Amino acid sequence: MKRGDILIIVVLLLFAGVITAHFMYISKFKIKFKALEKEIIITSNKLTTAKIVQENLNHVRDLVFKNMDIPGQADSVTHESYFFSFITTCVNDLKLKLLSVEPRRPVTVDRVTTYTYDIEVEGDFFSFGELCSKLENSRRIVSMEDFGVSLIDSNEKENGGPQNKKIRIKIRINTYRVKKFEQTPVMAVNTGNM
């Protein structure tokens, strides 16, 4: 055999050995890469969950501060102003017609003051459902105590389209304001002999 042939055989054997070693070495990394990829997905899911929990806790914190009378904290906007602004924004966004808002006397029981409003709007069933959703997601605690729906007889066609059934909704809504529980200091009583 010539020296060139031996050199080619040696180079080919070395090349085959390098390729074999490379695949064996890389296959170990593939397992590690798959494990790392799995850990990345798990960590990403945990971070997403933590973000959702943080947003929910911030919402709860806002609910507490918006619905509590905390001594020394003055609201920049009164409870009633906030509620009227919220209702008019919702009604305008949903293209409802606000007919009336009648506040009732607030009722205070223990630490909770209940503000009741009788509201009357006109619109359609879909908009009423959306209004209920907006009330549920309000930053103030709002409960719908009662509602009545009546169909408005209308044979008019709007914009040449199909007949649009309008309804009139009367809603009784309660909002609440909670006074912070104040603990009275307890004085120690000495019952021992002097």
DAHU-V623822 format. One record per residue. RES is the residue in three letters. PHI is phi in whole degrees, -180 to 180 (999 if undefined). PSI is psi in whole degrees, 0 to 359 (none if undefined). OMEGA is omega in radians with two decimals (NA if undefined). Layout:
# DAHU-V623822
<<RES PHI PSI OMEGA> <RES PHI PSI OMEGA>>
This chain:
# DAHU-V623822
<<MET 999 143 3.14> <LYS -81 160 -3.13> <ARG -65 324 3.11> <GLY -64 321 3.13> <ASP -67 319 3.12> <ILE -64 320 3.12> <LEU -64 318 3.11> <ILE -64 317 3.12> <ILE -63 316 3.13> <VAL -63 317 3.13> <VAL -63 317 3.12> <LEU -63 318 3.11> <LEU -64 318 3.09> <LEU -63 318 3.12> <PHE -62 316 3.12> <ALA -64 319 3.12> <GLY -64 318 3.12> <VAL -64 316 -3.14> <ILE -64 315 3.12> <THR -62 314 3.13> <ALA -63 320 3.14> <HIS -61 312 -3.14> <PHE -65 322 3.12> <MET -67 319 -3.14> <TYR -68 316 -3.14> <ILE -66 323 -3.11> <SER -61 326 3.06> <LYS -66 321 3.12> <PHE -68 326 3.12> <LYS -59 317 3.12> <ILE -63 316 3.12> <LYS -66 321 3.12> <PHE -64 319 3.11> <LYS -64 319 3.10> <ALA -64 317 3.11> <LEU -65 319 3.12> <GLU -63 320 3.10> <LYS -64 317 3.11> <GLU -64 322 3.10> <ILE -63 317 3.13> <ILE -64 315 3.14> <ILE -62 315 3.13> <THR -64 319 3.11> <SER -62 318 3.10> <ASN -65 321 3.11> <LYS -66 320 3.11> <LEU -65 320 3.10> <THR -64 316 3.11> <THR -62 318 3.12> <ALA -63 321 3.11> <LYS -63 317 3.12> <ILE -64 316 3.11> <VAL -62 318 3.12> <GLN -61 315 3.13> <GLU -63 319 3.12> <ASN -66 319 3.11> <LEU -66 322 3.07> <ASN -63 320 3.10> <HIS -63 317 3.12> <VAL -64 317 3.11> <ARG -60 316 3.10> <ASP -62 319 3.10> <LEU -60 316 -3.13> <VAL -62 311 -3.09> <PHE -70 328 -3.14> <LYS -78 339 -3.05> <ASN -113 5 -3.13> <MET -117 143 2.95> <ASP -90 107 -3.13> <ILE -105 124 -3.13> <PRO -56 134 3.12> <GLY 86 353 3.12> <GLN -109 113 3.12> <ALA -96 132 3.08> <ASP -73 136 3.08> <SER -73 334 3.10> <VAL -127 133 -3.13> <THR -68 160 3.14> <HIS -57 315 -3.11> <GLU -67 318 3.13> <SER -61 317 3.12> <TYR -62 315 -3.10> <PHE -64 314 3.13> <PHE -62 319 3.10> <SER -63 317 3.13> <PHE -62 313 -3.11> <ILE -64 314 -3.11> <THR -66 323 3.08> <THR -63 314 3.13> <CYS -60 314 -3.10> <VAL -63 316 3.13> <ASN -66 317 3.13> <ASP -61 324 -3.06> <LEU -94 5 3.13> <LYS 59 37 3.03> <LEU -91 162 3.09> <LYS -109 117 -3.14> <LEU -83 115 -3.11> <LEU -91 318 3.14> <SER -161 152 2.99> <VAL -135 115 -3.12> <GLU -117 109 3.08> <PRO -76 146 3.04> <ARG -107 170 3.12> <ARG -64 134 3.08> <PRO -65 144 3.12> <VAL -118 126 -3.14> <THR -110 123 3.05> <VAL -127 118 -3.10> <ASP 61 242 -3.12> <ARG -101 359 -3.04> <VAL -106 126 3.04> <THR -105 125 -3.12> <THR -104 126 3.08> <TYR -106 122 -3.10> <THR -111 138 3.12> <TYR -131 136 2.98> <ASP -102 120 -3.05> <ILE -120 141 3.08> <GLU -129 127 -3.14> <VAL -135 160 3.02> <GLU -121 144 3.12> <GLY 177 216 3.08> <ASP -126 173 -3.07> <PHE -62 320 -3.13> <PHE -62 314 -3.14> <SER -64 324 3.10> <PHE -64 317 3.09> <GLY -62 318 3.10> <GLU -65 322 3.10> <LEU -62 317 3.11> <CYS -60 319 3.12> <SER -64 317 3.13> <LYS -65 322 3.10> <LEU -63 321 -3.13> <GLU -66 326 -3.09> <ASN -95 12 -3.14> <SER -65 154 3.07> <ARG -77 345 3.01> <ARG -99 152 3.08> <ILE -77 121 -3.09> <VAL -128 133 3.05> <SER -126 136 3.09> <MET -91 109 -3.06> <GLU -81 325 -3.07> <ASP -161 150 3.02> <PHE -153 152 3.08> <GLY -133 139 -3.11> <VAL -121 131 3.06> <SER -132 142 -3.11> <LEU -82 134 3.08> <ILE -94 121 -3.12> <ASP -72 112 -3.12> <SER -140 118 3.12> <ASN -100 7 -3.12> <GLU -78 144 3.05> <LYS -100 135 -3.12> <GLU -96 127 3.09> <ASN 53 33 3.10> <GLY 72 5 -3.12> <GLY -89 188 3.14> <PRO -68 162 -3.11> <GLN -62 132 -3.12> <ASN -105 115 -3.13> <LYS -77 119 3.10> <LYS -99 148 3.09> <ILE -130 156 3.03> <ARG -113 129 -3.09> <ILE -119 128 3.01> <LYS -109 124 -3.05> <ILE -125 137 2.96> <ARG -109 118 -3.07> <ILE -118 137 3.04> <ASN -111 138 2.94> <THR -122 159 -2.98> <TYR -131 152 3.04> <ARG -136 126 -3.06> <VAL -112 130 3.07> <LYS -82 138 3.14> <LYS -64 137 3.12> <PHE -70 122 3.14> <GLU -105 124 3.12> <GLN -87 133 3.08> <THR -87 139 -3.12> <PRO -64 138 3.14> <VAL -96 126 -3.13> <MET -93 137 3.12> <ALA -75 136 3.13> <VAL -110 125 3.13> <ASN -89 116 -3.14> <THR -104 2 -3.12> <GLY -76 164 3.10> <ASN -79 146 3.13> <MET -103 none NA>>
